[in-house]
Structures are given as structure tokens and as C-alpha cells.
Amino acid sequence: MARSVREDRTGGSVDRFLALLQDRLPFWLSILHDLSHRVGKGRVADNLLPVARAGIDYYMEVQGAALPAFTSPDVTVRFRAAVRDTGLGPSTEVAPLAAYLAAEQRLGRVGPEVDPEASARLLIAGCFHHAYIEMFVGADAGPSRAAGAVEIVRELRLEPVHA
């Protein structure tokens, strides 16, 4: 643990993680922003499936690099400051997904009782959790990535209930 703190003072784990984010985050965000072109087209669940799958893949790539950023309180504080200073916080992921869900809701394709922002956070959390379990327990500990994406989207229960 002392080594990672010392290593981080010279540009170690936090800088490596931020470099990975700068490399991978734009692609992940482009997938989320591209949802705006899908409003009113296809089924909402079908539009979200590739997003959930890409989210699982994205978190598989970046989670391992994030872990050293939490090896000590000093490193965690530096990491949080870097995320705040670079604007790479969670809202960069949640906002485009919530905007898509809100637009679909205005068209009646997402139920009126659905909270778009909370649902966006839940989809992202599901992707993060799936990647976390696969990373630490193994791919055979749960459903495949494709099946996991289907479960995440299905269990959001976004479509309006027709009586």
C-alpha cells in the first residue's frame, strides 16, 4: 500500500486511470449520446441493449485500473480532485441516457411513472456490477455479458403498462 501511494505521487495509479479514461470514455460517451438519434425509432429496450452491453465491456476495461486509486485516503482524495477537475464524473454518463429516456417518455414509449435519471443510473449500475462480478469472481459466476445486458434492460421495466 505504501508503494502505491509513493508511486502515485510521481504520476502512478491515478494518472494511469485518468489516461485510460481519456482513451476509453469518449467511445463510451459516444454510444450514450448516439441514443438521441434513436428517439422514436425501434423498441426502447432494443435501443438500450447495445448500450448495456457496451457498458459492461467499458467497465470491464476501466475498473481494474480504478482500484489502485482507492488504496489510501490520500490517493482517493487526489483521484476525486482529478475527476472533479477533468469533469469525468458520473453525470457525464447519466445525462445522455436520462435525456434519451425522457425523450422517449414524452413520446409515450417509456412509462409515465419512470424516473429517467434514476433509470439511467440503474442501467449504468447494472453494467458496473456485472463487470465487477465477472472481474472478481469470474465469467462463469453469472450470466454472459449478452444475457446480463438483456436482464439489466428488461428489469428496468421502462415500457408503459397497457391495461
C-alpha positions as CSV (number, residue, x, y, z in Angstrom):
1,M,0.0,0.0,0.0
2,A,2.8,2.4,0.8
3,R,4.3,1.7,-2.6
4,S,1.1,2.7,-4.5
5,V,0.9,6.0,-2.6
6,R,4.6,6.7,-3.3
7,E,4.1,5.6,-6.9
8,D,1.0,7.8,-7.2
9,R,2.9,10.9,-6.1
10,T,5.1,10.6,-9.2
11,G,2.1,10.0,-11.5
12,G,1.2,6.4,-10.9
13,S,-2.2,4.8,-10.5
14,V,-4.4,7.9,-10.6
15,D,-2.7,9.2,-13.7
16,R,-2.8,5.8,-15.4
17,F,-6.5,5.5,-14.6
18,L,-7.2,9.0,-15.9
19,A,-5.2,8.2,-19.1
20,L,-7.3,5.1,-19.6
21,L,-10.5,7.1,-19.1
22,Q,-9.4,9.7,-21.6
23,D,-8.8,6.9,-24.1
24,R,-12.0,4.8,-23.4
25,L,-14.5,7.3,-22.1
26,P,-15.1,9.2,-25.4
27,F,-16.2,5.9,-27.2
28,W,-18.5,5.0,-24.3
29,L,-20.0,8.5,-24.2
30,S,-20.5,8.5,-28.0
31,I,-22.6,5.3,-27.6
32,L,-24.7,7.1,-24.9
33,H,-25.0,10.3,-27.0
34,D,-25.9,8.3,-30.1
35,L,-29.2,7.3,-28.4
36,S,-30.5,10.8,-29.2
37,H,-30.7,9.6,-32.8
38,R,-32.8,6.6,-31.8
39,V,-35.7,8.5,-30.1
40,G,-39.0,7.3,-31.5
41,K,-37.3,4.5,-33.6
42,G,-37.4,0.8,-32.9
43,R,-38.2,-0.5,-29.4
44,V,-36.7,1.3,-26.4
45,A,-35.4,-2.0,-25.0
46,D,-33.8,-2.9,-28.3
47,N,-32.1,0.5,-28.4
48,L,-30.8,0.1,-24.9
49,L,-29.4,-3.5,-25.3
50,P,-26.2,-2.4,-27.2
51,V,-25.8,0.3,-24.6
52,A,-25.9,-2.1,-21.7
53,R,-23.5,-4.5,-23.5
54,A,-21.1,-1.7,-24.3
55,G,-21.4,-0.5,-20.7
56,I,-20.4,-3.9,-19.3
57,D,-17.4,-4.0,-21.7
58,Y,-16.4,-0.5,-20.8
59,Y,-16.5,-1.2,-17.1
60,M,-14.5,-4.4,-17.6
61,E,-11.8,-2.3,-19.1
62,V,-11.6,0.5,-16.6
63,Q,-12.5,-1.0,-13.2
64,G,-9.2,-2.8,-12.7
65,A,-7.3,0.5,-13.3
66,A,-9.6,2.3,-10.9
67,L,-8.9,0.0,-7.9
68,P,-5.4,1.4,-7.1
69,A,-7.0,4.9,-6.9
70,F,-8.6,3.8,-3.6
71,T,-5.5,2.3,-1.9
72,S,-5.3,5.1,0.7
73,P,-7.2,8.2,1.8
74,D,-4.5,10.4,0.2
75,V,-4.8,8.7,-3.2
76,T,-8.6,8.7,-3.0
77,V,-8.6,12.5,-2.4
78,R,-6.3,13.0,-5.3
79,F,-8.5,10.8,-7.5
80,R,-11.6,12.7,-6.6
81,A,-10.0,16.0,-7.3
82,A,-8.8,14.8,-10.7
83,V,-12.2,13.6,-11.6
84,R,-13.8,16.8,-10.5
85,D,-11.2,18.9,-12.3
86,T,-11.5,17.0,-15.6
87,G,-15.3,16.8,-15.5
88,L,-15.2,13.0,-15.8
89,G,-17.8,12.4,-13.1
90,P,-20.8,10.1,-13.2
91,S,-23.1,12.8,-14.7
92,T,-21.2,12.6,-18.0
93,E,-22.7,9.1,-18.3
94,V,-26.1,9.6,-16.7
95,A,-27.1,12.8,-18.6
96,P,-27.3,11.5,-22.2
97,L,-29.0,8.3,-21.1
98,A,-31.5,10.1,-19.0
99,A,-32.2,12.6,-21.8
100,Y,-32.9,9.7,-24.2
101,L,-35.3,8.1,-21.7
102,A,-37.0,11.4,-21.0
103,A,-37.5,12.0,-24.8
104,E,-39.0,8.5,-25.2
105,Q,-41.2,9.2,-22.2
106,R,-42.5,12.3,-23.9
107,L,-43.5,10.2,-26.9
108,G,-45.3,7.7,-24.6
109,R,-42.7,4.9,-25.3
110,V,-41.5,4.9,-21.6
111,G,-44.0,4.8,-18.8
112,P,-45.0,8.0,-17.1
113,E,-44.1,6.6,-13.7
114,V,-40.5,6.0,-14.8
115,D,-37.8,8.4,-13.4
116,P,-35.4,8.8,-16.4
117,E,-32.4,9.9,-14.3
118,A,-32.9,7.1,-11.7
119,S,-33.4,4.6,-14.5
120,A,-30.2,5.8,-16.3
121,R,-28.2,5.4,-13.0
122,L,-29.7,1.9,-12.6
123,L,-28.7,0.8,-16.1
124,I,-25.2,2.1,-15.5
125,A,-25.0,0.5,-12.1
126,G,-26.2,-2.8,-13.5
127,C,-23.4,-2.7,-16.1
128,F,-20.8,-1.8,-13.5
129,H,-22.0,-4.6,-11.2
130,H,-21.9,-7.2,-13.9
131,A,-18.4,-6.2,-14.8
132,Y,-17.3,-6.2,-11.2
133,I,-18.6,-9.7,-10.5
134,E,-17.1,-11.0,-13.7
135,M,-13.8,-9.4,-12.9
136,F,-13.5,-10.7,-9.3
137,V,-15.4,-14.0,-9.4
138,G,-15.2,-15.0,-13.0
139,A,-17.3,-15.0,-16.1
140,D,-19.0,-18.3,-15.1
141,A,-20.3,-16.7,-11.8
142,G,-23.3,-15.2,-13.6
143,P,-25.0,-14.7,-16.9
144,S,-22.9,-14.0,-20.0
145,R,-22.4,-10.4,-20.9
146,A,-25.1,-10.5,-23.6
147,A,-27.6,-12.2,-21.2
148,G,-26.6,-9.8,-18.4
149,A,-27.4,-6.8,-20.8
150,V,-30.8,-8.3,-21.6
151,E,-31.6,-8.8,-17.9
152,I,-30.5,-5.2,-17.0
153,V,-32.6,-3.6,-19.7
154,R,-35.6,-5.9,-19.1
155,E,-35.7,-5.4,-15.3
156,L,-35.8,-1.6,-15.7
157,R,-39.4,-2.1,-16.9
158,L,-39.4,1.1,-18.8
159,E,-42.3,0.4,-21.3
160,P,-45.7,1.7,-20.4
161,V,-48.2,-0.7,-18.9
162,H,-51.2,-1.1,-21.1
163,A,-54.4,-2.0,-19.3
